[in-house]
Amino acid sequence: MSQYQKVVILLLRLSTGWLIFYAGVTKIADPNWSAAGYLNNAKTFSGFFEWLASPGLLPVTNFVNEWGLTLLGISLILGLGVRLSSVLGGVLMLLYYFPVLEFPLIPPHSYIVDEHIIYAFALLVLGALNAGRIYGLDKKLPTKFS
């Protein structure tokens, strides 16, 4: 892999990490934030998303959302555990994608593909390229762990 390719992968990992970290931290910092509105207005798989917003499960859903984003962002920024976190992050992005999908439209501006699909694919690319081993802490770990 060329130096240019390594730098581009690093920049993708850092920028994606920052974007996701910031999304998580702002949710943690806002005591009024809740996923309930987003989930209860789901257009696709509404029963599943309403279940995630049910009173008994909503605190867990909010916690996983807030801290999942934050820890995923940290993982990408540090380049630590990138292969695992990129797969989990891809799943999380799909969970953001389906509630707004009114197949084939994603209101107000998309047709089938929106930013969550792009984020999911970017995360999967980072995992497939083992991007944490490129200027990241995964390089310090034995190969079987990263």
N, C-alpha and C positions, 0 to 999 in steps of 0.2 A: 504494500500500500504506500502510495507516495505521501510526502509531507503535506501537500495540498489537500489530499483526500482526508488525512488525519485531522487537519485543522478544520475542514468543513464539517466533519462528523462531530468534532468537539464543539463547534459553534452551534450546531443543531441540538446537541445534547444540553448545552448550557442554556440556550434560549428557550427550549421546551421546558427544561427544568425550572427556569425562572418564572415562566408563564404559569405553570401548574403550582409551584410553590406559592406564588402571590395569590392565586385563586383560593388556595387553602387557608393561608394566613388571614386573608381578609374575612373569610367566613368565621374563623376562630375569634377574631377580634370584634366581631359584631354580635353582641349578645341577643339581638333580635333576629338573627339569621336562622332560617329553617328551610329545609328542602320540601316542606309540606305543600306549598303552593305549586311548585314545579311538578311534584309527583301526582297531586290530586287533579291536575289538568292534563294528564297524559292522554295522548290521542291514540297511541298504540300500546297494547298490553296494559290497558288501564287498570284491570283488576289486580295485576301484579304490582304496579306502581302505587295503587291505593293501599295495598297491603303493606308496602314499605313505609307508607305515611300513616299507618294506623297508630293510635295513641300508645300502644304497648311497644311498638317497634320503632317509632319515629326518633326517640333519643339515640338509639343505636345507629339508625340510618344517618342521622346528622353527624354523629361522632365519626363514623367510618368515612363519610364524605369529607368532613373538615380535615381530619388527620390523615386520611388516605391521600388526599391531594398534597398536603404539606409534606408528608414523608416521601411521596413519589418525587416531588420537586427536589427535596434534599438528596435523594438517591441519585437523581440525574445530575445535579450540580456537582456532587462529590464524585460521581462515577463509581458508586458503591452499590452492588446488588442490582445493576442495571438490567440484566437479563430477566430476572424474576419481576422486578418492579415494572419493566416495560410491558410484560404480558398482563400483569394485574391492572396497570394503567390503561391498557387497550380495552380491557373488559369494562373498566369504569367509564371510559369514553363512550362505549356502546350503551351503557346505562343512561348516559346523558342524551344520546342520540334518539333512542326510541320514543321517549315521551313527546317529543316535538314533531315526530314524523307523521305526516298525513299522506301516506304513500300515494303517489311518488313525490309529493311536495313536502318541503320543510319550510314552513312560513317564516319570514316573509320573502326570503331571497334565494332559496335553493331548490334544486331538483335532484332528489335522491342523495346527493353528497353535500354535507355541510362541514363546518370546521371540526366537529367531533370525529368524523370519519378521517379527516386529514390528520388530526392529532393521533388517532388510534394507529394509523399506518406509520406515521413518523415514529411512534413509540416502538412498534414492531420492527421497523428498520433498525432502530438503535439497539434493540435486543438481538436481532439477527446478526448485526455487525459486531456484537460484543463490545459496544462503544465504551463501556466502563473501563476496558483495558487500554483505551486510547487516552492518555493523559488523565487517567482517573485512578481511584483507589482500588478498583478491581484488579489492576495490574500487580498490586502487592499481595493478592490472595493466591493460594494454590489454584491451578487450573480447574480442578474439580468443583470449586466453589464459585467460580465466575464464568 
